[in-house]
Amino acid sequence: MLFHRVFATRTFAVVALAGLAWAAAAQAADAVFPPASHVGLVAPATMTPSHTFRGFEDRAASASILILEIPTQAYAGVEKQLATEVLKKDGVTEEKRETVTLNGAKGLLIAGTQEVDGKKYHKWLLLASWPEGASLVAFQVPDESKSKYPEASVRTALLSVTLRSVVPVDEQLDLVPIRFDELSGMRPFRVLGNSSVFLTEGATDPKEPAAQPLLIVSVAPGGPEQASDRANFSRQLFAGFNDFKDVRIVGSDVLRLDSQQTYEIQAEAKDPKSDAPMKLVQWIRFGNGAFIRFIGIARADAWGDAFPRFRAVRDGTKPRGG
């Protein structure tokens, strides 16, 4: 998509590497938040949340707003990448730079133009800093569609940027490439990187692995193609899970679930803080150029109830769209 080509510069590479992970403050009543985003705004004209990137778009006008969330410690580095001379090297002709006040935040707003493949784009960059984190919001529109997005309306939209402290888990789950057809009384309570889901029992979120049964489900591309290599791959992944002490593998097996090979490892261990006896299980299901990994954790005295629940969730986990 041309939007991503235009913004594939050092400025955004720095931000992309910075990662996500922070909570935030108040939200404006009429701000719209893209799926799973802490950052929202009042989008101008006919822009709507995008289904292909975090932000908003008007496909008819080829106009886009990209939202990137960054941790507080990355703010200074991103601000340096927005220096006039750096933007100039990236082909951006700066027209205006100002310090602005947002909803509980300070911001740096930059307006300019950029030519890509002989086509002129108008763009605005807003770097905002809240006590809890920061965000970079980038707006662009081609010259032929600029009349639909005059400077005043773009500026109003960018100055409406705000944060919400909590992103609903269901909203985050919609971005994970797997779905749960069976939860067996377990509850998703955390999603990391659109690829890992943490589930537990009860209404409270566990602060320690030994507090209550925990199931971690993650999906990743790749994995060995040859069946002979998959057992070793599974053992290596399990060996990297070093959150417990005195880990001892007590069993392994190869299962066939949904016509896909699934490698099982069961182990016993001790909680590193309390020395409580723990039991662990890892399942890795291979297929379709990816693998799904399940890690079940519970105290030994809760294993009899937890293990069937883990197994039921495993059997009810499907690739989204499958």
C-alpha positions in Angstrom: 0.0 0.0 0.0 1.3 3.4 -0.9 0.7 4.7 2.6 3.3 2.4 4.0 5.8 3.2 1.2 5.5 6.9 2.0 6.1 6.4 5.7 8.9 3.8 5.3 11.5 6.2 6.6 14.0 6.2 9.4 11.6 8.2 11.5 9.1 5.4 11.6 11.6 2.6 11.8 12.8 4.0 15.1 9.2 4.1 16.4 8.4 0.6 15.1 11.3 -0.8 17.0 10.4 0.9 20.2 7.5 -1.5 20.8 4.2 -1.2 22.7 3.3 -1.5 26.4 2.0 1.2 28.6 -1.3 2.3 30.2 -2.8 5.7 29.7 -5.1 8.4 31.1 -8.4 10.1 30.3 -10.4 9.9 27.0 -12.4 12.4 25.1 -16.1 11.5 24.9 -16.3 11.7 21.1 -12.8 10.2 20.3 -12.8 7.1 18.2 -10.2 4.4 19.0 -8.9 2.0 16.3 -9.1 -1.6 17.3 -6.9 -2.4 20.3 -5.4 1.1 20.3 -4.8 3.2 23.5 -4.7 6.3 21.3 -7.8 7.7 19.6 -9.0 11.0 18.0 -11.9 12.7 16.3 -11.3 11.7 12.7 -11.9 14.4 10.1 -14.3 14.2 7.1 -15.3 10.6 6.2 -12.3 8.8 7.7 -13.0 5.5 9.5 -10.8 3.1 11.4 -8.6 1.0 9.1 -8.8 -2.8 9.0 -5.2 -3.1 7.7 -3.2 -0.8 10.0 -3.7 1.0 13.3 -5.3 4.3 12.4 -7.9 5.7 10.0 -8.3 6.0 6.3 -10.4 7.4 3.5 -9.7 5.1 0.6 -11.6 7.2 -1.9 -9.3 10.2 -1.2 -6.2 8.0 -0.5 -5.9 9.8 2.8 -4.6 8.1 6.0 -3.8 8.6 9.6 -1.3 6.2 11.1 -1.0 5.8 14.9 2.1 4.5 16.6 2.3 4.0 20.4 5.7 4.3 22.0 7.0 4.0 25.5 8.1 7.1 27.4 11.8 6.2 27.3 11.7 6.3 23.5 10.3 9.8 23.2 13.7 11.6 23.1 15.0 9.4 20.3 11.9 9.8 18.2 12.0 13.6 18.8 15.5 13.7 17.4 14.3 11.8 14.2 11.8 14.6 13.7 14.4 17.3 13.5 14.2 19.5 10.5 17.4 18.3 8.9 16.5 14.6 9.4 13.1 15.1 7.8 14.8 16.9 4.9 17.0 13.9 4.3 13.9 11.8 4.2 12.5 14.0 1.5 10.1 16.0 3.7 9.9 19.7 3.0 8.9 21.3 6.4 6.4 24.1 6.3 5.5 24.6 9.9 6.6 23.5 13.3 4.8 24.3 16.6 4.4 23.2 20.2 0.8 22.4 21.1 -1.3 21.5 24.1 -3.4 18.3 23.9 -5.7 16.4 26.3 -3.4 16.2 29.2 -0.3 16.0 27.0 2.2 18.2 25.3 2.8 17.8 21.6 5.0 18.7 18.7 3.1 19.3 15.5 4.9 19.4 12.1 3.4 20.1 8.7 5.1 19.7 5.4 5.1 18.0 2.0 6.8 15.0 0.4 7.1 13.8 -3.1 7.0 10.0 -3.8 7.3 8.6 -7.3 6.6 12.1 -8.7 3.4 12.5 -6.6 3.0 15.2 -4.0 1.7 14.5 -0.6 0.7 16.8 2.3 1.6 15.4 5.7 1.4 16.3 9.3 3.3 14.6 12.2 2.2 14.9 15.8 4.5 13.6 18.6 2.5 13.6 21.8 3.8 12.9 25.3 1.7 11.9 28.3 3.0 11.0 31.8 2.3 7.4 31.0 3.7 7.1 27.4 3.8 8.7 24.0 2.4 8.4 20.5 3.3 9.5 17.0 0.3 10.3 14.7 1.0 10.8 11.0 -1.6 12.2 8.6 -1.1 12.3 4.9 -3.2 13.1 1.9 -2.3 13.5 -1.8 -2.3 16.9 -3.3 -5.4 16.2 -5.5 -7.5 15.4 -2.4 -6.2 18.2 -0.2 -9.4 20.2 -0.6 -11.3 17.6 1.3 -8.9 17.9 4.2 -8.0 21.6 4.7 -5.3 22.4 7.2 -7.7 23.7 9.8 -9.7 20.4 9.9 -6.5 18.3 10.0 -5.1 20.4 12.9 -8.4 20.1 14.8 -8.4 16.3 14.4 -4.8 15.9 15.5 -5.3 18.2 18.5 -8.2 15.9 19.6 -5.7 13.0 20.2 -6.4 11.3 23.6 -5.8 8.1 25.5 -7.8 5.5 27.2 -6.4 3.6 30.1 -7.8 0.1 29.2 -8.3 -1.6 25.9 -11.1 -4.3 26.2 -9.7 -7.8 26.0 -12.3 -8.8 23.4 -11.1 -6.0 21.2 -7.6 -7.2 21.5 -8.6 -10.8 20.8 -10.1 -9.8 17.4 -6.5 -9.0 16.2 -5.1 -12.4 17.2 -5.0 -14.9 14.3 -6.7 -17.6 16.4 -10.1 -18.0 18.0 -11.3 -19.9 21.1 -14.4 -22.0 20.4 -14.2 -23.5 23.9 -13.0 -21.8 27.1 -14.0 -24.4 29.6 -14.5 -21.8 32.3 -11.3 -20.0 31.6 -11.0 -16.3 30.9 -8.7 -14.4 28.5 -7.2 -11.5 30.6 -4.1 -10.4 28.7 -3.0 -10.2 25.0 0.6 -9.5 24.0 1.7 -8.4 20.6 -1.4 -9.7 18.8 0.1 -13.2 19.1 -0.1 -14.4 22.7 -3.2 -14.8 24.9 -3.1 -15.4 28.7 -6.1 -17.2 30.2 -6.9 -18.0 33.8 -9.8 -19.0 36.1 -11.7 -16.7 38.3 -12.5 -13.0 38.3 -9.1 -11.8 39.4 -5.9 -11.7 37.3 -3.0 -13.7 38.7 0.0 -11.8 39.9 2.1 -15.0 40.3 2.1 -18.3 38.3 1.4 -20.2 41.4 -1.6 -18.1 42.4 -4.1 -19.9 40.1 -4.1 -22.0 36.9 -2.7 -20.2 33.9 -2.7 -21.1 30.2 -0.7 -19.2 27.7 -1.6 -19.6 24.0 0.7 -18.2 21.3 0.9 -18.4 17.5 3.9 -17.9 15.3 4.8 -18.4 11.7 7.3 -21.0 10.6 8.4 -24.1 12.5 10.1 -27.2 11.1 8.5 -28.7 8.0 9.9 -32.2 8.7 8.1 -34.3 11.3 11.5 -35.7 12.4 12.6 -32.2 13.5 9.5 -31.2 15.3 10.1 -33.1 18.5 13.5 -31.5 19.0 12.0 -28.1 18.2 9.4 -28.6 20.9 12.0 -29.7 23.5 14.1 -26.6 22.7 11.2 -24.3 23.2 10.3 -25.9 26.4 13.9 -25.6 27.6 13.7 -21.9 27.1 10.7 -21.6 29.5 12.8 -21.1 32.7 10.4 -19.4 35.0 10.5 -22.3 37.5 13.2 -24.3 39.3 13.9 -28.0 39.5 12.1 -28.6 36.3 11.8 -32.3 35.5 10.2 -33.7 32.3 7.9 -36.6 33.3 6.4 -37.5 29.9 6.1 -36.7 26.2 3.8 -37.8 23.4 2.9 -37.1 19.8 -0.8 -36.5 19.3 -2.9 -35.9 16.1 -5.4 -33.2 16.6 -7.5 -31.7 13.8 -5.3 -33.7 11.4 -2.2 -31.9 12.6 0.8 -33.1 14.6 0.8 -31.9 18.2 3.8 -32.5 20.5 3.2 -32.8 24.2 5.6 -32.4 27.1 4.6 -32.7 30.7 6.8 -31.7 33.6 7.0 -31.1 37.3 8.7 -28.1 38.9 8.8 -25.8 41.9 7.6 -22.3 42.2 10.8 -20.1 42.5 9.4 -18.0 45.4 7.3 -20.4 47.5 8.8 -23.8 46.5 5.2 -24.9 45.9 5.0 -28.1 43.7 3.9 -27.2 40.2 2.9 -29.1 37.1 3.4 -27.9 33.6 2.3 -29.0 30.1 3.4 -27.8 26.7 1.6 -28.6 23.5 2.8 -27.4 20.1 0.5 -27.9 17.1 2.1 -27.6 13.7 0.4 -26.9 10.4 -0.2 -24.5 7.5 3.2 -22.8 7.8 2.8 -21.9 11.5 2.5 -23.4 14.9 0.3 -22.8 18.0 2.0 -23.2 21.4 0.1 -23.9 24.6 1.7 -23.7 28.0 -0.4 -24.8 31.0 0.7 -24.1 34.5 -1.0 -25.0 37.8 -0.1 -26.0 41.4 0.2 -29.7 41.8 -2.8 -29.8 44.1 -5.0 -28.0 41.5 -3.7 -30.0 38.5 -6.6 -32.6 38.5 -9.1 -29.8 37.7 -6.9 -27.6 35.6 -5.5 -30.1 33.1 -8.9 -31.1 31.6 -9.6 -27.4 31.2 -6.3 -26.7 29.5 -7.0 -29.7 27.1 -10.5 -28.4 26.3 -9.2 -25.0 25.4 -6.5 -26.5 23.3 -9.0 -28.6 21.4 -11.2 -25.6 20.8 -8.5 -23.3 19.6 -8.7 -22.8 15.8 -7.0 -20.5 13.2 -9.2 -17.5 12.6 -11.2 -18.1 9.4 -10.5 -21.8 9.7 
